[in-house]
């Protein structure tokens, strides 16, 4: 399997002077997802934690209802990309093949009808609570968990965070949707209760990100950048607490602020 980064010769400029140097560049490869022998979609992704990606994508897109419906998964490394072949139970949804390749983590590529574009998940539970201090504790420690970002400067991350602000797991990818799907897949494979933590993402919060999180029953998502208005509206409808501009000096709550406790850790 291709490594997550390639080591290349580059020309680096410092103070208007070029010099030869070496750099690590994040890989981006076509990844084909197939269910019971039928092609579904081709995404561009980082070739890392792809089993997690396949399971997480299948769950967050509503193809599988639970991890137990994924019976077998095989990865084939080919000259043109990576094929992920999944055997799923007859109880799973029957995915129709999408007819377009997805760009890097593109959530809607290949959708043919407007009715398919905005899938409204059921309402999320209402058990999780988190303090402002805990959120910012996670934000402060996030960079040390972003190994591939440190190496290449080109990847997004999605982290699973406890109510006390401890980062329990991180997944990285060149695509923000892919990073979230990888995280979801890993957590689902471990039988994690999705209402027992929060997701922190190093990107904007688009509608598809809220859609995926809500589908899994995640109650709180915090993004370091802004949400879109469609993401905010979907969060209001599903009950997910949506936070944007989560930075060292503060954050903005765009939907369902009641899960945030502003009285310390």
Backbone as JSON, one array per atom type, in Angstrom:
{
  "sequence": "XXXXXXXXXXXXXXXXXXXXXXXXXXXXXXXXXXXXXXXXXXXXXXXXXXXXXXXXXXXXXXXXXXXXXXXXXXXXXXXXXXXXXXXXXXXXXXXXXXXXXXXXXXXXXXXXXXXXXXXXXXXXXXXXXXXXXXXXXXXXXXXXXXXXXXXXXXXXXXXXXXXXXXXXXXXXXXXXXXXXXXXXXXXXXXXXXXXXXXXXXXXXXXXXXXXXXXXXXXXXXXXXXXXXXXXXXXXXXXXXXXXXXXXXXXXXXXXXXXXXXXXXX",
  "N": [[0.85, -1.2, 0.0], [0.5, 2.22, -0.78], [2.44, 4.73, 0.88], [1.39, 7.3, 3.26], [2.55, 9.72, 2.73], [4.78, 11.29, 0.39], [8.24, 11.5, -0.23], [10.0, 14.13, -1.56], [12.14, 15.94, -3.86], [12.6, 19.42, -3.73], [12.5, 22.96, -4.5], [13.39, 25.37, -2.37], [12.67, 28.6, -1.23], [14.27, 31.2, 0.47], [14.37, 34.34, 1.84], [14.48, 35.54, -0.72], [16.21, 33.84, -2.04], [16.85, 30.87, -3.75], [17.15, 27.39, -2.84], [18.18, 23.96, -2.96], [16.1, 21.4, -1.56], [14.4, 19.01, 0.58], [11.16, 17.56, 0.87], [8.16, 16.42, 2.49], [5.24, 15.25, 1.05], [1.76, 15.12, 1.09], [-0.05, 12.21, 0.17], [-2.58, 11.59, -2.3], [-5.02, 9.65, -3.43], [-7.08, 7.81, -5.79], [-9.86, 6.13, -4.48], [-11.83, 3.39, -4.62], [-15.08, 2.4, -3.77], [-16.81, -0.49, -3.17], [-19.72, -2.52, -2.98], [-20.74, -5.69, -2.22], [-19.77, -6.53, -4.69], [-20.65, -4.54, -6.4], [-19.93, -1.39, -7.83], [-19.83, 1.74, -6.09], [-18.91, 4.4, -5.41], [-16.18, 6.63, -6.19], [-13.65, 8.02, -4.42], [-11.28, 10.6, -3.6], [-8.57, 10.2, -1.54], [-6.46, 10.05, 1.4], [-4.13, 7.42, 1.61], [-4.49, 5.88, 4.17], [-5.56, 4.3, 7.1], [-7.76, 3.07, 5.83], [-9.62, 1.02, 6.15], [-11.09, 1.89, 8.33], [-12.14, 4.17, 7.12], [-13.82, 3.06, 5.12], [-15.79, 1.69, 6.63], [-16.77, 3.82, 8.21], [-17.73, 5.64, 6.25], [-19.74, 4.06, 5.11], [-21.52, 3.83, 7.25], [-22.11, 6.54, 7.94], [-23.29, 7.45, 5.64], [-25.6, 6.08, 5.63], [-25.77, 3.57, 4.51], [-25.1, 1.26, 5.87], [-26.61, 0.09, 8.86], [-25.43, -0.59, 11.25], [-22.19, -1.53, 12.57], [-21.96, -4.27, 12.5], [-23.15, -5.16, 10.18], [-21.28, -5.07, 8.21], [-19.64, -7.51, 6.71], [-17.25, -8.43, 5.59], [-14.14, -7.08, 4.52], [-11.96, -6.05, 1.97], [-8.91, -4.86, 0.71], [-7.56, -3.78, -2.3], [-4.62, -2.96, -3.82], [-3.99, -1.2, -6.61], [-2.46, -0.25, -9.79], [-3.79, 2.1, -10.57], [-5.14, 3.03, -8.38], [-6.89, 2.43, -5.26], [-8.9, -0.28, -4.48], [-11.68, -0.85, -2.5], [-13.27, -3.53, -1.37], [-16.28, -4.55, -0.2], [-18.21, -6.86, 1.64], [-21.5, -7.0, 2.5], [-24.29, -7.41, 4.74], [-27.54, -8.79, 3.94], [-29.42, -7.24, 5.14], [-28.66, -4.65, 5.04], [-28.87, -1.32, 3.54], [-29.51, -1.08, 0.03], [-27.09, 0.05, -1.87], [-27.17, 2.28, -4.56], [-25.26, 2.62, -7.51], [-23.15, 5.43, -7.75], [-22.59, 7.83, -10.31], [-20.4, 9.42, -10.7], [-17.04, 10.45, -10.03], [-15.91, 11.24, -6.81], [-14.55, 14.3, -5.65], [-11.83, 15.36, -3.53], [-12.9, 14.09, -0.7], [-15.47, 14.89, -1.35], [-18.78, 15.38, -0.63], [-21.25, 15.24, -2.04], [-20.91, 14.54, -4.67], [-21.94, 12.84, -7.57], [-24.57, 12.53, -6.83], [-27.8, 12.4, -8.13], [-30.37, 13.5, -8.02], [-32.18, 16.26, -6.64], [-33.61, 15.65, -4.36], [-32.09, 13.74, -3.13], [-29.95, 15.08, -2.1], [-30.01, 16.51, 0.39], [-30.16, 14.86, 3.09], [-32.09, 14.25, 5.88], [-31.18, 13.47, 9.02], [-32.32, 11.52, 11.89], [-33.3, 12.97, 15.08], [-30.67, 13.79, 17.35], [-29.45, 12.27, 20.44], [-29.77, 13.63, 23.83], [-27.75, 13.88, 25.96], [-25.09, 14.47, 26.4], [-22.69, 16.69, 27.83], [-20.5, 19.52, 27.99], [-17.83, 21.51, 29.13], [-16.78, 24.9, 28.55], [-14.1, 25.28, 29.13], [-13.1, 22.67, 28.89], [-13.44, 22.19, 26.17], [-11.59, 24.01, 25.09], [-9.27, 23.06, 26.17], [-8.98, 20.71, 24.71], [-8.64, 21.84, 22.17], [-6.17, 23.11, 22.48], [-4.44, 20.95, 22.74], [-4.71, 19.63, 20.37], [-2.94, 20.02, 18.02], [-0.64, 18.44, 18.58], [-1.47, 15.89, 18.14], [-1.78, 15.66, 15.45], [-0.19, 14.12, 13.38], [0.36, 13.6, 10.62], [-0.28, 16.06, 9.51], [1.68, 17.66, 10.69], [3.85, 16.61, 9.37], [3.35, 17.1, 6.64], [1.71, 19.36, 6.26], [-0.74, 19.45, 4.97], [-3.16, 18.23, 5.6], [-6.46, 17.51, 6.92], [-8.0, 17.04, 10.16], [-9.95, 14.95, 12.33], [-11.19, 14.67, 15.53], [-11.97, 12.68, 18.38], [-13.37, 13.56, 21.37], [-13.39, 13.61, 24.89], [-15.78, 14.45, 27.51], [-14.3, 15.82, 29.32], [-12.39, 17.05, 27.9], [-10.3, 15.56, 26.9], [-8.41, 14.29, 24.26], [-9.19, 11.46, 22.57], [-8.95, 9.98, 20.26], [-7.71, 10.37, 16.94], [-8.13, 11.0, 13.49], [-6.73, 11.44, 10.23], [-6.78, 13.1, 7.02], [-6.53, 14.15, 3.57], [-8.97, 15.08, 2.79], [-11.7, 16.64, 4.38], [-14.2, 15.43, 4.92], [-13.48, 12.79, 4.64], [-11.67, 12.42, 6.77], [-13.42, 12.65, 8.94], [-15.14, 10.47, 8.41], [-13.3, 8.38, 8.69], [-12.74, 8.59, 11.43], [-15.3, 8.05, 12.5], [-15.63, 5.42, 11.59], [-13.55, 4.06, 12.95], [-14.36, 4.45, 15.65], [-16.86, 3.19, 15.62], [-16.1, 0.57, 15.11], [-15.04, -0.11, 17.53], [-17.19, -0.18, 19.15], [-18.12, 2.19, 20.3], [-20.02, 4.5, 22.24], [-21.74, 6.93, 20.7], [-22.9, 9.16, 21.79], [-21.37, 9.9, 23.84], [-19.3, 11.68, 23.71], [-17.52, 14.3, 21.95], [-16.99, 15.78, 18.69], [-14.18, 17.2, 17.21], [-13.14, 19.22, 14.62], [-10.75, 20.18, 12.13], [-11.46, 22.09, 10.21], [-13.84, 23.8, 8.06], [-17.35, 23.67, 8.93], [-19.36, 22.01, 7.05], [-22.55, 21.28, 5.49], [-22.64, 18.52, 4.95], [-20.89, 17.48, 6.84], [-22.21, 17.96, 9.27], [-24.43, 16.42, 8.75], [-23.36, 13.8, 8.6], [-22.35, 13.53, 11.24], [-24.7, 13.83, 12.76], [-26.19, 11.66, 11.84], [-24.88, 9.58, 13.09], [-25.53, 10.02, 15.69], [-24.0, 11.77, 17.14], [-23.55, 14.39, 19.43], [-22.34, 16.89, 19.67], [-20.44, 19.07, 17.73], [-17.45, 20.67, 17.01], [-15.84, 23.13, 15.15], [-12.85, 24.48, 13.75], [-13.05, 26.45, 11.92], [-15.57, 28.33, 10.07], [-19.13, 27.5, 10.06], [-21.43, 26.55, 7.43], [-24.51, 28.14, 6.43], [-26.48, 26.3, 5.77], [-25.52, 24.06, 7.1], [-25.8, 24.96, 9.71], [-28.63, 25.22, 9.85], [-29.38, 22.55, 9.53], [-28.23, 21.45, 11.81], [-29.75, 22.71, 13.79], [-32.21, 21.49, 13.26], [-31.71, 18.75, 13.75], [-30.84, 18.78, 16.33], [-28.18, 18.84, 17.05], [-25.37, 20.23, 18.69], [-23.68, 22.88, 17.41], [-20.59, 24.28, 16.85], [-18.51, 26.92, 15.85], [-15.5, 28.57, 14.62], [-13.72, 27.8, 16.65], [-11.28, 28.65, 18.59], [-8.22, 29.66, 20.25], [-8.89, 31.95, 21.69], [-11.62, 31.9, 22.04], [-14.99, 30.92, 21.0], [-17.8, 30.28, 18.8], [-21.17, 29.56, 19.22], [-23.46, 28.07, 17.18], [-25.78, 26.6, 17.09], [-28.07, 25.06, 19.28], [-27.08, 25.65, 22.12], [-27.27, 24.65, 24.7], [-25.81, 22.45, 25.6], [-23.35, 23.3, 26.34], [-21.36, 24.13, 29.05], [-20.54, 26.88, 30.86], [-18.97, 27.18, 33.09], [-16.28, 26.61, 33.86], [-14.1, 23.68, 34.06]],
  "CA": [[0.0, 0.0, 0.0], [1.26, 3.47, -0.88], [2.5, 5.47, 2.14], [0.54, 8.49, 3.34], [3.28, 10.89, 2.25], [5.9, 11.02, -0.52], [9.42, 12.34, 0.01], [10.35, 14.68, -2.86], [13.08, 17.05, -3.98], [11.92, 20.68, -4.03], [13.33, 24.17, -4.45], [12.87, 26.21, -1.3], [13.16, 29.97, -1.27], [14.4, 31.92, 1.74], [14.9, 35.69, 1.65], [14.67, 35.75, -2.16], [17.28, 32.98, -2.53], [16.45, 29.47, -3.83], [18.12, 26.37, -2.48], [17.59, 22.62, -3.03], [15.64, 20.89, -0.27], [13.52, 17.85, 0.53], [9.88, 17.83, 1.53], [7.17, 15.35, 2.52], [4.01, 15.72, 0.42], [0.66, 14.2, 1.36], [-0.58, 11.46, -0.96], [-4.0, 11.71, -2.62], [-5.21, 8.57, -4.41], [-8.47, 7.37, -6.0], [-10.29, 4.99, -3.67], [-13.11, 2.89, -5.1], [-15.88, 1.69, -2.77], [-17.7, -1.47, -3.8], [-20.55, -3.29, -2.06], [-21.19, -6.96, -2.79], [-19.36, -6.59, -6.08], [-21.18, -3.43, -7.19], [-19.26, -0.11, -7.54], [-20.71, 2.77, -5.54], [-18.32, 5.74, -5.56], [-14.73, 6.75, -6.16], [-13.26, 9.21, -3.68], [-9.85, 10.87, -3.46], [-8.31, 10.11, -0.11], [-5.12, 9.68, 1.86], [-4.1, 5.97, 1.8], [-4.19, 5.63, 5.57], [-6.76, 3.95, 7.87], [-8.84, 2.94, 4.85], [-10.69, 0.17, 6.69], [-11.92, 2.81, 9.11], [-12.85, 5.02, 6.16], [-14.88, 2.3, 4.46], [-16.87, 1.46, 7.59], [-17.36, 5.1, 8.59], [-18.5, 6.13, 5.11], [-20.93, 3.22, 4.98], [-22.45, 4.16, 8.33], [-22.54, 7.94, 7.91], [-24.13, 7.63, 4.46], [-26.83, 5.32, 5.82], [-25.75, 2.3, 3.78], [-25.16, 0.27, 6.94], [-27.25, 0.56, 10.09], [-24.47, -0.79, 12.32], [-20.93, -2.1, 12.1], [-22.11, -5.7, 12.32], [-23.62, -5.46, 8.82], [-20.11, -5.21, 7.34], [-19.22, -8.88, 6.93], [-15.87, -8.61, 5.18], [-13.58, -5.95, 3.77], [-10.68, -6.35, 1.35], [-8.28, -3.75, 0.01], [-6.7, -4.13, -3.42], [-3.78, -1.87, -4.27], [-3.81, -1.32, -8.05], [-1.67, 0.87, -10.34], [-4.6, 3.3, -10.74], [-5.76, 3.43, -7.14], [-7.17, 1.38, -4.28], [-10.26, -0.8, -4.46], [-12.16, -1.39, -1.23], [-14.37, -4.44, -1.66], [-17.0, -4.88, 1.03], [-19.36, -7.75, 1.66], [-22.42, -6.51, 3.52], [-25.42, -8.3, 4.95], [-28.75, -8.5, 3.15], [-30.24, -6.28, 5.89], [-28.18, -3.28, 4.79], [-29.49, -0.64, 2.41], [-28.92, -1.45, -1.25], [-26.55, 1.27, -2.48], [-27.14, 2.41, -6.02], [-23.96, 3.15, -7.95], [-23.05, 6.83, -8.16], [-22.0, 7.85, -11.63], [-19.31, 10.39, -10.78], [-15.99, 10.33, -9.04], [-15.9, 12.32, -5.84], [-13.29, 15.0, -5.42], [-11.28, 15.02, -2.24], [-13.89, 14.14, 0.36], [-16.67, 15.59, -1.8], [-19.89, 14.62, -0.08], [-22.44, 15.16, -2.87], [-20.61, 14.17, -6.05], [-22.62, 11.65, -8.02], [-25.99, 12.59, -6.52], [-28.49, 12.74, -9.38], [-31.62, 14.21, -7.8], [-32.15, 17.2, -5.53], [-34.17, 15.01, -3.18], [-31.06, 12.95, -2.49], [-28.84, 15.91, -1.66], [-30.1, 16.87, 1.81], [-30.77, 13.8, 3.88], [-32.3, 14.74, 7.25], [-31.1, 12.38, 10.0], [-33.2, 11.64, 13.05], [-32.77, 13.83, 16.14], [-29.62, 13.18, 18.16], [-29.79, 12.23, 21.87], [-29.48, 14.85, 24.59], [-27.13, 13.44, 27.22], [-23.71, 14.93, 26.53], [-22.42, 18.07, 28.24], [-19.08, 19.85, 27.93], [-17.54, 22.88, 29.56], [-15.97, 25.72, 27.66], [-12.7, 25.0, 29.44], [-12.74, 21.37, 28.34], [-13.31, 22.36, 24.73], [-10.35, 24.71, 24.75], [-8.19, 22.14, 26.51], [-8.82, 19.85, 23.53], [-8.09, 22.66, 21.09], [-4.74, 23.36, 22.73], [-3.65, 19.73, 22.56], [-4.98, 19.04, 19.06], [-1.81, 19.96, 17.08], [0.33, 17.37, 18.87], [-2.04, 14.63, 17.65], [-1.88, 15.72, 13.99], [1.13, 13.66, 12.94], [0.52, 13.79, 9.18], [-0.28, 17.5, 9.27], [3.02, 18.14, 11.03], [4.79, 16.12, 8.36], [3.08, 17.59, 5.28], [1.0, 20.64, 6.25], [-1.78, 19.39, 3.94], [-4.27, 17.34, 5.94], [-7.46, 17.82, 7.94], [-8.11, 16.04, 11.22], [-11.18, 14.85, 13.11], [-10.81, 14.09, 16.82], [-13.0, 12.29, 19.35], [-12.99, 14.25, 22.58], [-14.22, 13.31, 26.05], [-16.41, 15.6, 28.15], [-13.28, 16.52, 30.09], [-11.46, 17.69, 26.98], [-9.2, 14.67, 26.53], [-8.5, 13.76, 22.91], [-9.09, 10.01, 22.68], [-8.62, 9.4, 18.96], [-7.64, 11.32, 15.82], [-7.9, 10.47, 12.15], [-6.33, 12.52, 9.31], [-6.93, 12.86, 5.58], [-6.54, 15.38, 2.77], [-10.36, 15.51, 2.71], [-12.3, 16.78, 5.71], [-15.22, 14.4, 5.08], [-12.8, 11.51, 4.81], [-11.15, 12.36, 8.13], [-14.55, 12.37, 9.83], [-15.57, 9.09, 8.19], [-12.3, 7.5, 9.31], [-12.97, 8.63, 12.86], [-16.55, 7.34, 12.77], [-15.39, 4.0, 11.38], [-12.76, 3.53, 14.07], [-15.18, 4.43, 16.86], [-17.89, 2.16, 15.46], [-15.46, -0.75, 15.21], [-14.75, -0.34, 18.94], [-18.44, -0.18, 19.89], [-18.2, 3.44, 21.06], [-21.3, 5.21, 22.39], [-21.51, 8.2, 20.03], [-23.42, 10.27, 22.59], [-20.51, 10.01, 25.02], [-18.14, 12.49, 23.37], [-17.71, 15.35, 20.95], [-16.07, 15.75, 17.56], [-13.46, 18.44, 16.91], [-12.63, 19.14, 13.25], [-9.84, 21.28, 11.8], [-11.93, 22.59, 8.92], [-15.16, 24.39, 8.2], [-18.42, 22.71, 9.17], [-20.32, 22.02, 5.96], [-23.78, 20.53, 5.72], [-22.38, 17.08, 4.96], [-20.24, 17.12, 8.11], [-23.27, 17.89, 10.27], [-25.26, 15.28, 8.35], [-22.67, 12.58, 9.02], [-22.3, 13.47, 12.69], [-26.06, 13.61, 13.27], [-26.57, 10.29, 11.51], [-24.28, 8.69, 14.08], [-25.98, 10.36, 17.03], [-23.04, 12.65, 17.81], [-24.33, 15.52, 19.94], [-21.62, 18.16, 19.61], [-19.34, 19.19, 16.77], [-16.77, 21.96, 17.05], [-14.97, 23.33, 13.99], [-11.96, 25.62, 13.94], [-13.5, 27.48, 10.98], [-16.99, 28.68, 10.11], [-20.1, 26.61, 9.44], [-22.3, 27.14, 6.43], [-25.85, 28.34, 6.95], [-27.2, 25.04, 5.62], [-25.07, 23.22, 8.21], [-26.44, 25.48, 10.91], [-30.05, 24.87, 9.81], [-29.5, 21.11, 9.75], [-27.92, 21.22, 13.22], [-30.94, 23.11, 14.55], [-33.27, 20.5, 13.05], [-31.38, 17.46, 14.34], [-30.52, 18.95, 17.73], [-26.74, 18.81, 17.29], [-24.73, 21.49, 19.07], [-22.7, 23.22, 16.38], [-19.68, 25.35, 17.25], [-17.56, 27.34, 14.83], [-14.43, 29.48, 15.04], [-13.16, 27.34, 17.92], [-9.88, 29.09, 18.62], [-7.7, 29.84, 21.61], [-9.49, 33.08, 22.41], [-13.07, 31.8, 22.14], [-15.71, 30.13, 20.0], [-19.16, 30.75, 18.54], [-22.15, 28.47, 19.17], [-24.44, 28.4, 16.14], [-27.02, 25.84, 17.27], [-28.27, 24.25, 20.5], [-26.0, 25.96, 23.06], [-27.53, 24.16, 26.06], [-24.85, 21.41, 26.01], [-22.11, 23.93, 26.78], [-21.34, 24.65, 30.41], [-19.55, 27.96, 30.86], [-18.48, 27.34, 34.47], [-15.01, 25.92, 34.09], [-13.89, 22.33, 33.54]],
  "C": [[0.88, 1.25, 0.0], [1.3, 4.17, 0.48], [1.67, 6.74, 2.09], [1.22, 9.75, 2.84], [4.44, 10.44, 1.36], [7.02, 12.0, -0.24], [9.96, 12.81, -1.33], [11.42, 15.77, -2.75], [12.31, 18.31, -4.38], [12.95, 21.8, -4.08], [12.7, 25.12, -3.45], [13.53, 27.58, -1.34], [13.17, 30.57, 0.13], [15.06, 33.27, 1.46], [15.35, 35.9, 0.2], [15.81, 34.93, -2.73], [16.78, 31.53, -2.57], [17.56, 28.53, -3.39], [17.45, 25.0, -2.59], [17.22, 22.12, -1.63], [14.81, 19.65, -0.51], [12.26, 18.15, 1.32], [9.01, 16.58, 1.49], [5.84, 15.9, 2.04], [2.91, 14.68, 0.63], [0.19, 13.51, 0.09], [-2.09, 11.65, -1.07], [-4.28, 10.71, -3.73], [-6.69, 8.28, -4.61], [-8.75, 6.11, -5.17], [-11.7, 4.6, -4.11], [-13.8, 2.1, -4.0], [-16.87, 0.79, -3.48], [-18.44, -2.26, -2.73], [-21.09, -4.53, -2.76], [-20.94, -7.02, -4.3], [-19.84, -5.45, -6.95], [-20.44, -2.13, -6.84], [-20.26, 0.93, -7.06], [-20.15, 4.17, -5.78], [-16.8, 5.62, -5.6], [-14.4, 8.08, -5.49], [-11.75, 9.39, -3.78], [-9.54, 10.98, -1.99], [-6.84, 9.83, 0.16], [-5.11, 8.17, 2.14], [-3.66, 5.57, 3.2], [-5.51, 5.35, 6.28], [-7.97, 3.76, 6.94], [-9.94, 1.97, 5.29], [-11.64, 1.0, 7.53], [-12.76, 3.69, 8.19], [-14.04, 4.3, 5.54], [-16.06, 2.08, 5.4], [-17.56, 2.77, 7.94], [-18.21, 5.69, 7.49], [-19.81, 5.36, 4.99], [-21.98, 3.54, 6.04], [-22.99, 5.58, 8.2], [-23.4, 8.26, 6.7], [-25.42, 6.82, 4.54], [-26.9, 4.02, 5.05], [-25.81, 1.13, 4.75], [-25.82, 0.89, 8.16], [-26.33, 0.39, 11.29], [-23.26, -1.53, 11.77], [-21.04, -3.59, 11.83], [-22.59, -6.1, 10.93], [-22.48, -5.51, 7.81], [-19.48, -6.57, 7.63], [-17.74, -9.1, 6.61], [-15.41, -7.39, 4.4], [-12.21, -6.34, 3.24], [-10.19, -5.12, 0.6], [-7.37, -4.27, -1.08], [-5.95, -2.9, -3.88], [-3.48, -2.07, -5.75], [-2.98, -0.15, -8.57], [-2.46, 2.18, -10.44], [-5.25, 3.78, -9.46], [-6.04, 2.23, -6.25], [-8.64, 1.0, -4.35], [-10.57, -1.32, -3.07], [-13.4, -2.22, -1.53], [-15.02, -4.88, -0.35], [-18.12, -5.88, 0.76], [-20.25, -7.3, 2.81], [-23.63, -7.43, 3.59], [-26.62, -7.88, 4.12], [-29.66, -7.5, 3.85], [-29.82, -4.84, 5.64], [-28.98, -2.66, 3.65], [-28.79, -1.08, 1.12], [-28.39, -0.19, -1.93], [-26.61, 1.23, -4.0], [-25.82, 3.05, -6.42], [-24.06, 4.64, -8.27], [-22.27, 6.88, -9.46], [-20.91, 8.89, -11.8], [-18.26, 10.06, -9.74], [-16.06, 11.51, -8.09], [-14.56, 13.0, -5.8], [-12.84, 14.67, -4.01], [-12.33, 15.2, -1.15], [-15.17, 14.84, -0.05], [-17.9, 14.8, -1.43], [-21.05, 14.42, -1.01], [-22.16, 14.76, -4.31], [-21.32, 12.86, -6.4], [-24.08, 11.59, -7.66], [-26.73, 13.1, -7.75], [-29.74, 13.57, -9.19], [-31.5, 15.12, -6.58], [-32.64, 16.55, -4.24], [-33.14, 14.19, -2.42], [-30.01, 13.81, -1.77], [-28.86, 16.17, -0.15], [-30.89, 15.8, 2.54], [-30.89, 14.27, 5.32], [-32.24, 13.56, 8.21], [-32.12, 12.58, 11.12], [-32.51, 12.5, 14.12], [-31.72, 13.08, 16.96], [-30.07, 13.12, 19.62], [-29.45, 13.55, 22.56], [-28.94, 14.47, 25.97], [-25.77, 14.09, 27.46], [-23.65, 16.39, 26.96], [-20.9, 18.28, 28.25], [-18.88, 21.29, 28.38], [-16.72, 23.6, 28.5], [-14.49, 25.45, 27.87], [-12.23, 23.68, 28.85], [-12.56, 21.45, 26.82], [-11.98, 23.0, 24.37], [-9.12, 23.93, 25.19], [-7.91, 21.2, 25.33], [-8.21, 20.62, 22.37], [-6.59, 22.87, 21.26], [-3.9, 22.12, 22.46], [-3.79, 19.12, 21.17], [-3.74, 18.96, 18.16], [-0.85, 18.81, 17.34], [-0.17, 16.0, 18.39], [-2.09, 14.56, 16.13], [-0.52, 15.38, 13.37], [1.35, 13.94, 11.45], [0.5, 15.27, 8.8], [1.07, 18.12, 9.6], [4.01, 17.78, 9.94], [4.61, 16.82, 7.03], [2.44, 18.97, 5.22], [-0.21, 20.65, 5.34], [-3.04, 18.63, 4.34], [-5.21, 17.95, 6.99], [-7.44, 16.72, 9.0], [-9.5, 16.1, 11.84], [-10.82, 14.1, 14.39], [-12.06, 13.76, 17.64], [-12.54, 12.76, 20.72], [-13.94, 13.89, 23.72], [-14.83, 14.6, 26.61], [-15.45, 16.42, 28.99], [-12.23, 17.18, 29.21], [-10.27, 16.85, 26.59], [-9.42, 14.16, 25.11], [-8.2, 12.26, 22.96], [-8.67, 9.33, 21.38], [-8.62, 10.48, 17.9], [-7.44, 10.55, 14.52], [-7.64, 11.65, 11.21], [-6.54, 12.1, 7.86], [-6.84, 14.2, 4.86], [-7.96, 15.93, 2.62], [-11.0, 15.57, 4.09], [-13.39, 15.74, 5.96], [-14.58, 13.05, 5.34], [-12.25, 11.35, 6.23], [-12.26, 12.03, 9.12], [-15.04, 10.93, 9.65], [-14.59, 8.09, 8.8], [-12.48, 7.44, 10.82], [-14.22, 7.83, 13.24], [-16.34, 5.83, 12.63], [-14.6, 3.38, 12.51], [-13.61, 3.41, 15.33], [-16.23, 3.33, 16.79], [-17.3, 0.76, 15.61], [-15.15, -1.12, 16.65], [-16.03, -0.34, 19.79], [-18.65, 1.07, 20.72], [-19.64, 3.97, 21.1], [-21.09, 6.62, 21.83], [-22.11, 9.39, 20.77], [-22.55, 10.53, 23.81], [-19.24, 10.81, 24.71], [-18.51, 13.53, 22.34], [-16.7, 15.18, 19.84], [-15.48, 17.14, 17.35], [-12.84, 18.28, 15.53], [-11.81, 20.39, 12.92], [-10.19, 21.88, 10.44], [-13.19, 23.4, 9.16], [-16.17, 23.29, 8.46], [-19.46, 22.85, 8.07], [-21.54, 21.19, 6.32], [-23.51, 19.04, 5.82], [-21.72, 16.63, 6.26], [-21.27, 17.01, 9.22], [-24.17, 16.69, 10.0], [-24.65, 13.97, 8.83], [-22.67, 12.44, 10.54], [-23.68, 13.17, 13.28], [-26.53, 12.19, 12.99], [-26.06, 9.31, 12.55], [-24.74, 8.97, 15.5], [-24.98, 11.17, 17.83], [-23.75, 13.94, 18.2], [-23.66, 16.87, 19.8], [-20.49, 18.08, 18.6], [-18.76, 20.59, 16.85], [-15.78, 22.04, 15.9], [-14.08, 24.54, 14.24], [-12.31, 26.76, 12.99], [-15.01, 27.63, 11.04], [-17.87, 27.53, 9.63], [-20.77, 27.31, 8.26], [-23.69, 27.31, 7.05], [-26.69, 27.07, 6.84], [-26.81, 24.07, 6.73], [-25.73, 23.66, 9.51], [-27.92, 25.08, 10.97], [-30.25, 23.38, 10.08], [-29.21, 20.77, 11.21], [-29.1, 21.59, 14.11], [-32.01, 22.03, 14.45], [-32.98, 19.17, 13.74], [-31.04, 17.55, 15.82], [-29.05, 18.92, 18.06], [-26.25, 20.2, 17.7], [-23.59, 21.76, 18.11], [-21.91, 24.45, 16.8], [-18.73, 25.65, 16.1], [-16.54, 28.3, 15.4], [-13.89, 29.11, 16.42], [-11.66, 27.61, 17.9], [-9.47, 29.31, 20.07], [-8.45, 30.9, 22.4], [-11.01, 33.01, 22.48], [-13.67, 30.91, 21.08], [-17.11, 30.71, 19.84], [-20.08, 29.54, 18.45], [-23.27, 28.87, 18.21], [-25.77, 27.67, 16.32], [-26.96, 25.06, 18.57], [-27.16, 24.44, 21.54], [-26.15, 25.31, 24.44], [-26.55, 23.08, 26.52], [-23.54, 22.0, 26.53], [-22.28, 24.52, 28.17], [-20.21, 25.67, 30.49], [-18.96, 28.22, 32.25], [-17.27, 26.46, 34.71], [-15.0, 24.52, 33.52], [-14.9, 21.37, 34.15]]
}
